[in-house]
Amino acid sequence: MLVLDCFFGRCEKPSCDGCLFRPVRSLRLALKSRAMQKCQDESVDTEGVWKKEVESVLAHHKAPEKSQQQPALKRKKRLLAPREEIPWFPTINPDLCNGCADCKVLCKPGVFEPGPPDPEGIHRPKFLVAHPYNCLVLCDRCVPICTSGAIKLPPKEDFEKYVEYVD
């Protein structure tokens, strides 16, 4: 049961340091990152810079008829209002958060920080939205990575008016 608890983020240990099941957590994070590569958000770099560079080098060496079949480039976003005026940021339900830290590992802008240790049950700290305005507008990568379903975002449709797509 310990292996399953570790895999599903329900481990009761305060950290993975020195744990025999650390590879299980690494496998879980690898599977999640693979799932996140299928993310539909154009503003988030899911492929990695190195992969894009390799593809661009390969595209220059291919025949011209094959380079014409490449998909259209991702469109960049530009905000139409100052970021501080756009209330797009995640909220965490503290009753559901299990303190697995997957959101902190995934989020490059650094929106999430650990809170005080939970005195009852698991002694891992539950995570808080410490820097809400670091969150990228219309980015929703943290929602599917949360094993407990504690992270919620507002509806994307309400925030499309703040974004302009640039070619």
Beta strands, then each sheet from edge to edge (+ up, - down):
strand 1: 76-79
strand 2: 91-92
strand 3: 112-117
strand 4: 125-129
strand 5: 151-152
strand 6: 163-166
sheet 1: 1+ 6-
sheet 2: 2+ 5-
sheet 3: 3+ 4-
end
